[in-house]
């Protein structure tokens, strides 16, 4: 089976039959597979989250993205995790 390492190796405008034949003999590399998944592809929790806007400095966003990449996660997910942890610590100190 041939391993695909870039999107350019995947033929464009294939019919369903052509795509089936192609993927029967090809597979995506782990790196390409991980890179192709976006946060929009991940399942969402209905009604449990709310979209907000927040202004952050470009440098902070870049730093968050670098840390998130090292942890193999999205930077917004990492930010949410940081917020959850910090709020928990604040709640503990108030009690």
N, C-alpha and C positions, 0 to 999 in steps of 0.2 A: 504494500500500500504506500502510495507517495504522500509524503508529509508536506503540507502547504505552510509556508512561513510568512507570506505577505498576501494582502488582499488582491494585489495585481495578478497573482497566479490563478485567481478564480475567474473563469470566463463570465462575461456579462451577457445578459439577455438570453439565458438558456431556457428552453422549454422545460416543463416538468420532467419529461422523459430524459432529456439531456442532463438535467441536474441529478436525477436518480442514477444515471450511468456514471456521471462524474464522481459523485460522492460514494459510489460503490467501490471506487478504486483510489480515492484520495481521503486524507484526514487532515484536520487543522492541527498545527503545533499548539502546545499548551499556552505559549505566550500569545499567539494570535487569538486563540479562543478566549483567554482572559481579557485581552485588549478589546475584543468585540462586544463584551458585556458592559452595558451602561447602567447607571442607576435607574433609568427609565424602564429597563428590562426587569428589574427586581420587583417582586410582589409588594404591593402597598397594603398597609393596614387601613381598612375602611373606617373612617371616622375617628381614628385614634391620633392622627397627626393634623397639624395645621400649617399651611405655608405662610412664612413670614419673609419680610425683607430686612436685611441688616447691612449696614455699610461697614466694610472692613478695609484697612489699608492693603494695598497690593502686596507689600512685603509680607504681611501676616498671612495672606492667602497663599502666597508662594511657599512659605515655611510650612503651613498646614498641609499643602499638597505633597511636599517632600516627605514629611513624617508619615502621611497616609500611604504614600507609595511604598515606603519601607514596611508598612504593616499590611500591605496588599488590600487596601480598602479605599473607598472614596473619601475625599476630604470633608464633605458635608456630613457623612456618617461619623467620621472621627470627631468633628466639631460637636455633633449631638452627643456623642459618648462623653466628651470632655464636660459639656454642660451638665449632663446627668450626674456625673461623678462629683462635680463642684457643688451643685445644689444639694446633693446628699450630704456632703461634708458640712455645708452651712446649716442644714437642718439639724444635724447631730450636735453642732456647737450651740445652737439656740436652746436645745432641750435641757 
